[in-house]
Amino acid sequence: MSHWYLRWMDKLYMLAMVIAGLALLVMTIVIPIGIFSRYVLNRGESWPEPIAIICMVTFTFIGAAVSYRAGSHIAVNMLTDRLPAALQRLCARLVDLLMLVISALIFWYSYQLCLELWEQPVAEFPLLTSGESYLPLPVGSALLILFVVERLLFGSQESRPVVMIGNHS
C-alpha cells in the first residue's frame, strides 16, 4: 500500500510542479503584455490582469503543496531546534496535524466558494466563471491534504529522488 501511495504522490507532485511552473511562466508573460498594451499601444486590454491573478492564485496554492512536500516551505525553527529530539518530533507531528486541519478548512470553504460562484461570469474574461477562477484553492488544499497525510504516514519525503530534482544543495 505504501509503495502505491508514494508512487501516486510522486506523480501528483510532478504534475503540481508543472502546473505551478506554467502558471508562473504565463503570469510573467501576460503582465508585460498588459503593460506594453497600456503604455505603448495606448490601449488597455481587459484580459491580462484577470489571467495574471488566476495564475498567481494557481502558483500560490498549487506551489504551496509542492513546497510543503519538498520541505522548502518557510519555517521558523528557533524554538524547536533547542528542544530535545523527542520534543522536536512531537512538535513536528503537531505541526503536521495543524496543517491537516488548516488545509481541510481551506478546502471546505474554498469548495463552498467555488460552488456559490460557479455560474457568475468574470466581466473582463467571459470564457471563465468566478467559480472556475477560484478552483486552484480547493485543488491546492486537496493536494496539501494528500501530502500531509503522506508525511504523517510515511515521514518526510524531502530526500526522495523525484523531490530532489533540481535541488543541488
Protein Blocks (a to p, Z undefined) as FASTA:
>chain_A
ZZmmmmmmmmmmmmmmmmmmmmmmmmmmmmmmmmmmmmmnopacfklmmmmmmmmmmmmm
mmmmmmmmnopaccdfklmmmpcfklmmmmmmmmmmmmmmmmmmmmmmmmmmmmmmmmpc
cfklmmbcfklmmmmmmmmmmmmmmmmmmmmmnopaklgmklmgopaZZ
